[in-house]
C-alpha cells in the first residue's frame, strides 16, 4: 500500500555535509555515530545539492530475425556530482588539487600547484537530514575526484569547484562502490537495545 510518510527530501546536516579521510580510515557503519577526527569537513556545497549517478550500460543480444533474447551489463559507473563553495578552505583545495599540491594557510599564505599528477583514492562521507529528522549517510570507501568543472571568477558569483567523484569498488566479494545508511537519530544499533554511540551528538543534526 502506498504511504506518503515514506516520501522525503534531503538537506545537509548542520556543521557540514561532506567529509574526507585518507584511504584505509575506519568506515562508519551507521548514520548516527560521530565521525572521528581523521575526517575533515569540506564545508558548504551549492544549492544544486548532491547528485548520484548509479546506472549500468547494457548490450542487447539479438537472435536471427532481430528478436532481443538477452542483455548483458557492459559497465556500471557510480559517480557523485556537487559544487564545493568554500574556495579558501585548505581541505577543499587539497580535495581539488591533491594534498601534496596545497601548502600553508591564509595567515601564512596558501600555495597551490596545478599539475597532471593523478589524484588518489580516499574515503568520503555524505551526511544529510531527511524528513522528520531522520538521518542518511553515504559512505564511499574508495572515492576519486575524476573531473573538476570550469572555475569562474566573477562579480556576484561565488567561486566554486564543480566536482565529479568516481566511487571505485572496495575489496569485498561484491565489489561495493558505496554504502548507504538511514535511521532515526534516536535509533539503536545494539541488538540489546542500548543507545548507539553518537546519539549524543544532537547539536549537529538539522537542516541548513
C-alpha positions in Angstrom: 0.0 0.0 0.0 1.2 3.5 -0.8 2.4 5.5 2.2 3.1 9.3 1.8 5.1 9.2 5.0 7.9 7.4 3.1 8.2 10.4 0.7 11.1 12.6 1.8 13.5 15.4 0.9 17.2 15.7 1.9 19.1 18.6 3.5 22.7 18.8 4.7 23.4 18.3 8.4 24.3 21.5 10.3 28.0 21.7 10.6 28.8 20.1 7.2 27.6 17.5 4.8 30.8 16.2 3.1 33.8 14.7 4.9 37.0 13.3 3.6 39.6 11.0 5.1 42.7 9.1 3.9 42.1 5.7 2.3 42.0 3.0 4.9 40.4 5.1 7.6 37.9 3.2 9.6 34.5 3.5 7.9 31.2 4.4 9.8 28.6 1.6 9.7 25.5 3.6 10.6 24.0 7.1 10.1 24.4 8.4 13.7 27.9 7.7 15.0 30.0 10.8 15.3 32.9 10.8 12.8 36.4 10.6 14.3 38.9 13.5 13.9 40.5 11.9 10.9 37.5 13.1 8.8 37.9 16.6 7.6 34.9 18.7 6.6 34.6 20.2 3.1 32.1 22.9 4.2 29.2 24.2 2.1 28.2 22.9 -1.3 25.9 24.8 -3.7 22.1 24.6 -3.6 22.2 22.2 -6.5 22.9 19.6 -3.8 24.4 16.2 -4.3 23.7 14.1 -7.5 24.4 10.4 -7.6 24.5 8.6 -11.0 24.5 4.9 -10.4 23.3 3.2 -13.6 24.7 0.5 -15.8 25.0 0.2 -19.5 23.8 -3.0 -21.2 24.4 -4.6 -24.6 21.5 -6.5 -26.1 21.8 -9.8 -27.8 19.6 -10.5 -30.8 18.6 -13.7 -32.5 18.4 -14.1 -36.2 15.5 -12.0 -37.3 16.0 -9.2 -34.8 14.3 -10.5 -31.7 16.1 -9.4 -28.4 16.8 -12.6 -26.5 19.1 -11.4 -23.7 21.1 -8.4 -22.5 24.5 -8.2 -20.6 25.8 -5.4 -18.5 28.9 -4.0 -20.1 29.8 -1.3 -17.5 28.4 0.4 -14.4 29.6 3.7 -13.1 28.9 5.1 -9.7 29.6 8.9 -9.6 28.7 11.8 -7.4 28.4 15.4 -8.5 28.5 18.5 -6.3 30.0 22.0 -6.2 32.3 22.9 -3.3 31.8 26.6 -2.3 34.5 27.2 0.3 37.2 28.3 -2.1 39.6 29.4 0.7 39.2 26.2 2.8 42.5 24.4 2.7 40.8 21.0 2.9 38.7 21.9 -0.1 41.8 22.9 -2.1 43.5 19.7 -1.2 40.4 17.8 -2.5 40.6 19.6 -5.8 44.3 19.9 -6.4 45.7 17.0 -4.3 47.0 17.1 -0.8 50.6 17.3 -1.9 49.9 20.3 -4.1 48.5 22.6 -1.4 50.5 24.1 1.4 50.1 26.8 4.1 47.1 28.7 5.5 45.6 32.1 4.7 47.6 33.5 7.6 50.9 32.2 6.3 50.0 32.2 2.6 48.4 29.3 0.7 50.4 28.0 -2.2 48.7 25.8 -4.8 50.3 23.8 -7.6 48.3 22.8 -10.6 49.7 19.8 -12.4 48.9 16.5 -14.1 49.7 14.3 -11.0 46.8 11.9 -10.7 44.6 12.4 -7.7 44.4 9.5 -5.2 41.5 7.4 -3.9 40.3 8.3 -0.4 37.3 7.9 1.9 34.3 10.3 1.6 31.1 10.5 3.8 28.0 12.5 2.9 25.7 13.3 5.8 22.1 14.6 5.3 18.8 15.0 7.1 15.6 13.6 5.7 12.0 14.4 6.6 11.0 14.1 10.3 14.7 14.4 11.3 15.7 11.0 10.0 19.4 10.8 9.1 21.0 9.4 6.0 24.8 8.7 5.5 26.5 7.7 2.3 29.9 6.2 2.8 32.4 5.8 -0.1 35.4 3.7 0.8 37.4 4.5 -2.4 36.5 7.8 -3.9 38.5 9.6 -6.6 37.9 13.0 -8.0 37.7 12.4 -11.7 36.7 15.8 -13.0 36.6 19.4 -12.0 34.5 21.8 -14.0 35.4 25.3 -15.2 36.3 27.7 -12.4 34.7 31.1 -12.8 36.0 34.2 -11.1 33.3 36.9 -11.5 31.5 39.7 -9.5 28.3 38.4 -7.9 29.1 34.7 -8.2 30.7 32.5 -5.6 33.9 30.8 -6.7 33.1 27.1 -6.7 34.6 23.8 -7.7 32.2 21.7 -9.7 33.3 18.2 -8.7 32.7 14.8 -10.1 33.7 12.0 -7.8 34.0 8.4 -9.0 33.3 5.7 -6.5 35.6 2.7 -7.0 34.9 -0.9 -5.9 36.1 -1.9 -2.5 37.7 -5.3 -1.6 34.6 -7.1 -0.6 33.4 -10.1 -2.7 30.6 -7.9 -4.1 33.0 -5.1 -5.0 30.7 -2.5 -3.5 31.2 1.1 -4.6 29.3 2.8 -1.8 27.1 2.2 1.2 24.0 3.9 2.4 22.6 4.0 6.0 19.2 5.6 7.0 17.9 5.7 10.5 16.1 7.8 13.1 18.5 9.8 15.3 17.1 8.0 18.4 17.6 4.6 16.8 19.7 1.9 18.4 22.2 -0.3 16.6 22.9 -2.5 19.6 20.9 -5.8 19.4 20.2 -5.5 23.2 18.6 -2.1 22.7 21.4 0.1 24.2 21.7 3.6 22.5 24.2 3.5 19.7 27.4 5.6 20.0 27.0 9.1 18.5 23.4 9.6 19.5 24.5 12.2 22.0 25.7 14.5 19.1 22.3 16.1 18.7 23.6 19.6 18.2 25.0 18.7 14.7 21.6 17.5 13.4 19.3 19.6 11.5 18.9 21.4 8.2 21.0 24.3 6.9 
